[in-house]
Amino acid sequence: MEESRGRVTKDGIRIYNTTSDFDGIRAACQVTAQILDEVADLVKPGVTTAELDDFIRNRLVELGATSATIGYRGYKHASCISVNHVVCHGIPSDKVLHDGDILNIDVTVILDGWFGDSSRMYVAGNLSRKAERLIDVTHESLMIGIEQVKPGNTFGDIGHAIQTYVEGNRMSVVRDFCGHGVGRVFHAPPNVLHYGRAGSGPVLEEGMIFTIEPMVNLGRYETKVLADDWTAVTRDKSLSAQFEHCVGVTADGCEIFTLSPANRFHPTWR
């Protein structure tokens, strides 16, 4: 779909109307959040990632939305499901979940022309202490990054806050993937880095809409993409985690569009 709303900054970032446009993105993001809430009850040892994707695909139809990922650059699934040392873009398959597996499920829907994009972590069975700590640090890094979202701050402020917190906990922030602008298109400027220098990058303005989605590794930050041209894994095979929210800059801060309706965004709700 063509992007056609609002003005565009010198950095190519679209400024949306915070009343009518925020209503549209909010509705799409809440469908995404609802589906991510519902799939949580299916995540358990013995279930395949393809079964989780089938559930997501069916719920999209039932809720009157369409998948942004089916057909995107040849992708065939309604979600990306990344298990253990898979950083992102894991392809649903007949892979069976085992006790202690951690996984990120990433879903993007289209509703009335608006894209709602979010991901969060899940646990199959019992959670190990090291995986729990990784998930906690990753979630907290996202929320610390979101605290920087307000007019007058920069995108570098977001990345710097995330990187400082993660590295202070002796973990690493993935450099190869980033957040992005979103709205009436799937991916748009800016690239939202999860590392960087405070005060650098474009200045945040009311009406900007984008994702923040830090990927954090227990080991080093380097990744590699497998032969399927989608699946990204940690080079050192260390565990990786990711959380993603879609946010919009308001007059005095930001709105998180992808909040969990059932307060299930972090797996400790169990």
C-alpha positions as CSV (number, residue, x, y, z in Angstrom):
1,M,0.0,0.0,0.0
2,E,1.3,3.5,-0.8
3,E,2.3,5.7,2.1
4,S,0.3,8.9,1.7
5,R,-0.3,10.6,5.0
6,G,1.3,13.5,6.9
7,R,4.5,15.4,6.2
8,V,7.9,13.8,6.0
9,T,11.0,15.1,7.8
10,K,14.4,15.8,6.2
11,D,15.4,12.3,7.4
12,G,12.5,10.7,5.6
13,I,10.4,10.0,8.7
14,R,6.7,10.4,8.3
15,I,4.8,12.5,10.8
16,Y,1.3,11.2,11.4
17,N,-1.9,12.9,12.7
18,T,-1.9,11.9,16.4
19,T,-5.7,11.8,16.5
20,S,-7.1,10.0,13.5
21,D,-3.9,8.2,12.4
22,F,-3.2,7.0,16.0
23,D,-6.7,5.5,16.1
24,G,-5.8,3.4,13.0
25,I,-2.5,2.1,14.2
26,R,-3.9,1.5,17.7
27,A,-6.6,-0.8,16.4
28,A,-4.2,-2.8,14.3
29,C,-1.7,-3.2,17.1
30,Q,-4.4,-4.3,19.5
31,V,-5.3,-7.2,17.2
32,T,-1.6,-8.2,17.2
33,A,-1.4,-8.0,21.0
34,Q,-4.6,-10.0,21.4
35,I,-3.2,-12.8,19.2
36,L,0.1,-12.8,21.1
37,D,-1.9,-13.1,24.3
38,E,-4.0,-16.0,23.0
39,V,-1.1,-18.1,21.6
40,A,0.6,-18.1,25.0
41,D,-1.7,-20.9,26.2
42,L,-0.5,-23.2,23.4
43,V,3.2,-22.8,24.1
44,K,4.3,-26.0,25.9
45,P,6.6,-29.0,25.4
46,G,5.5,-31.3,22.5
47,V,3.9,-28.5,20.4
48,T,5.5,-27.7,17.1
49,T,6.2,-24.1,15.9
50,A,4.1,-24.8,12.8
51,E,1.1,-25.5,15.1
52,L,1.6,-22.2,16.8
53,D,1.7,-20.5,13.3
54,D,-1.4,-22.2,12.2
55,F,-3.3,-20.9,15.2
56,I,-2.0,-17.4,14.5
57,R,-3.0,-17.6,10.8
58,N,-6.6,-18.7,11.7
59,R,-7.0,-16.1,14.4
60,L,-6.0,-13.4,11.9
61,V,-8.8,-14.4,9.6
62,E,-11.3,-14.6,12.5
63,L,-10.4,-11.1,13.7
64,G,-10.8,-9.6,10.3
65,A,-7.1,-8.9,9.7
66,T,-4.6,-10.1,7.2
67,S,-1.0,-11.2,7.7
68,A,1.7,-8.7,6.7
69,T,4.3,-11.5,6.4
70,I,2.6,-14.0,4.2
71,G,3.9,-13.3,0.7
72,Y,6.5,-10.7,2.0
73,R,9.6,-11.4,0.0
74,G,8.4,-14.9,-0.6
75,Y,7.8,-15.7,3.1
76,K,5.0,-18.2,3.7
77,H,4.0,-17.9,7.3
78,A,1.9,-15.7,9.6
79,S,4.6,-15.3,12.2
80,C,8.3,-15.6,12.9
81,I,9.1,-18.0,15.7
82,S,12.7,-17.9,17.0
83,V,13.7,-20.6,19.5
84,N,16.7,-20.5,21.9
85,H,19.8,-19.3,19.9
86,V,17.7,-18.1,17.0
87,V,17.9,-14.3,17.1
88,C,15.0,-13.4,14.8
89,H,13.1,-14.5,11.6
90,G,12.8,-18.1,12.7
91,I,10.6,-20.1,10.3
92,P,7.7,-22.1,11.7
93,S,8.2,-25.8,11.1
94,D,7.7,-29.3,12.5
95,K,10.3,-28.5,15.1
96,V,8.9,-29.7,18.5
97,L,9.4,-27.6,21.6
98,H,11.2,-29.1,24.5
99,D,11.0,-28.4,28.2
100,G,13.0,-25.2,28.9
101,D,12.9,-23.8,25.4
102,I,12.5,-20.1,25.1
103,L,11.0,-18.5,22.0
104,N,10.1,-15.2,20.5
105,I,6.9,-15.0,18.5
106,D,6.7,-12.0,16.1
107,V,3.4,-11.1,14.4
108,T,2.5,-8.3,12.1
109,V,-1.1,-7.8,11.0
110,I,-2.8,-5.4,8.6
111,L,-6.1,-4.0,9.6
112,D,-7.9,-1.3,7.5
113,G,-4.5,-0.5,5.9
114,W,-2.6,-0.1,9.1
115,F,0.2,-2.4,10.2
116,G,0.4,-3.6,13.8
117,D,3.8,-5.2,14.7
118,S,4.9,-6.7,18.0
119,S,6.8,-9.6,19.4
120,R,7.4,-11.1,22.8
121,M,9.0,-14.0,24.6
122,Y,7.5,-17.3,25.7
123,V,8.7,-20.3,27.7
124,A,7.9,-24.0,27.0
125,G,7.8,-25.8,30.4
126,N,10.3,-24.9,33.1
127,L,12.5,-21.8,32.8
128,S,16.2,-22.0,33.6
129,R,17.7,-19.3,35.7
130,K,20.1,-18.1,33.0
131,A,17.2,-17.9,30.5
132,E,15.0,-16.1,33.0
133,R,17.7,-13.5,33.6
134,L,18.2,-13.0,29.8
135,I,14.4,-12.5,29.4
136,D,14.2,-10.0,32.3
137,V,17.2,-7.9,31.0
138,T,15.8,-7.9,27.5
139,H,12.3,-6.8,28.6
140,E,13.7,-4.1,30.9
141,S,16.0,-2.8,28.1
142,L,12.9,-2.3,25.9
143,M,11.1,-0.4,28.6
144,I,14.2,1.7,29.3
145,G,14.4,2.5,25.6
146,I,10.8,3.5,25.6
147,E,11.4,5.9,28.5
148,Q,13.5,8.0,26.1
149,V,10.7,8.4,23.6
150,K,9.5,12.0,23.8
151,P,9.8,15.1,21.6
152,G,13.2,16.7,21.6
153,N,15.1,13.5,22.4
154,T,17.0,11.6,19.6
155,F,16.9,8.1,18.3
156,G,20.5,7.9,19.6
157,D,19.1,8.4,23.1
158,I,17.0,5.3,22.7
159,G,19.9,3.1,21.5
160,H,22.3,4.4,24.1
161,A,19.9,3.7,27.0
162,I,19.3,0.2,25.8
163,Q,23.0,-0.6,25.2
164,T,24.1,0.9,28.5
165,Y,21.6,-1.2,30.4
166,V,22.3,-4.5,28.6
167,E,26.1,-4.3,28.7
168,G,25.9,-3.3,32.3
169,N,24.3,-6.7,32.8
170,R,27.2,-8.4,30.9
171,M,25.1,-9.3,27.9
172,S,25.2,-7.9,24.3
173,V,22.9,-6.1,22.0
174,V,22.6,-7.4,18.4
175,R,23.8,-4.9,15.8
176,D,22.6,-6.5,12.6
177,F,18.9,-5.9,13.1
178,C,16.9,-2.9,14.3
179,G,13.5,-1.3,14.8
180,H,11.8,0.7,12.1
181,G,9.1,3.1,11.1
182,V,5.7,1.6,10.6
183,G,2.2,2.8,9.9
184,R,0.5,2.5,6.5
185,V,3.6,0.5,5.3
186,F,5.4,-2.4,7.0
187,H,8.9,-0.9,7.1
188,A,9.8,2.7,6.7
189,P,12.4,5.2,8.0
190,P,13.9,5.5,10.5
191,N,16.1,2.6,11.4
192,V,15.8,2.4,15.2
193,L,19.2,1.1,16.5
194,H,19.4,-0.5,19.9
195,Y,22.9,0.8,20.5
196,G,24.7,4.1,19.9
197,R,25.6,7.5,21.2
198,A,23.3,9.7,23.2
199,G,22.2,12.9,21.4
200,S,22.9,11.4,17.9
201,G,20.5,10.7,15.1
202,P,17.2,12.3,14.1
203,V,15.2,14.3,16.7
204,L,11.9,12.8,17.9
205,E,8.8,14.7,16.9
206,E,5.2,14.3,17.9
207,G,3.4,12.0,15.3
208,M,6.3,9.6,14.6
209,I,5.4,5.9,14.8
210,F,8.0,3.2,15.0
211,T,9.0,-0.1,16.6
212,I,11.6,-0.6,19.3
213,E,12.7,-4.3,19.4
214,P,16.0,-5.0,21.1
215,M,17.6,-8.4,20.6
216,V,19.9,-9.4,23.4
217,N,22.4,-12.3,23.6
218,L,23.8,-14.0,26.6
219,G,27.1,-14.2,24.7
220,R,28.6,-12.1,21.9
221,Y,26.5,-9.9,19.7
222,E,27.6,-11.4,16.3
223,T,24.9,-13.2,14.2
224,K,24.8,-15.1,11.0
225,V,21.9,-15.9,8.6
226,L,21.3,-19.5,7.7
227,A,21.1,-20.9,4.2
228,D,17.3,-20.4,4.1
229,D,18.1,-16.6,3.9
230,W,15.7,-15.9,6.8
231,T,16.8,-17.5,10.1
232,A,19.4,-15.4,12.0
233,V,21.3,-17.1,14.8
234,T,24.0,-16.2,17.3
235,R,27.4,-17.1,16.0
236,D,28.5,-18.5,19.4
237,K,25.2,-20.4,19.8
238,S,24.4,-18.5,23.0
239,L,20.7,-17.9,23.9
240,S,19.0,-14.8,22.5
241,A,15.8,-13.0,23.5
242,Q,13.7,-10.1,22.0
243,F,10.8,-8.0,22.9
244,E,9.1,-5.5,20.5
245,H,6.6,-2.7,21.0
246,C,5.1,-0.3,18.5
247,V,5.1,3.3,19.9
248,G,3.9,6.7,18.8
249,V,5.4,10.0,19.9
250,T,2.9,12.2,21.7
251,A,3.1,15.9,22.8
252,D,4.7,15.0,26.1
253,G,6.0,11.4,25.7
254,C,4.7,8.3,23.9
255,E,1.9,5.9,23.5
256,I,2.6,2.1,23.5
257,F,0.2,0.7,20.9
258,T,1.0,-3.0,21.5
259,L,0.3,-3.3,25.2
260,S,-1.0,-6.7,26.2
261,P,-4.8,-6.6,26.9
262,A,-4.4,-9.5,29.4
263,N,-1.1,-8.2,30.9
264,R,0.8,-11.1,29.3
265,F,3.6,-9.3,27.6
266,H,6.3,-10.7,29.9
267,P,6.2,-14.5,30.5
268,T,6.4,-14.2,34.3
269,W,2.6,-13.5,34.2
270,R,2.4,-17.3,34.5
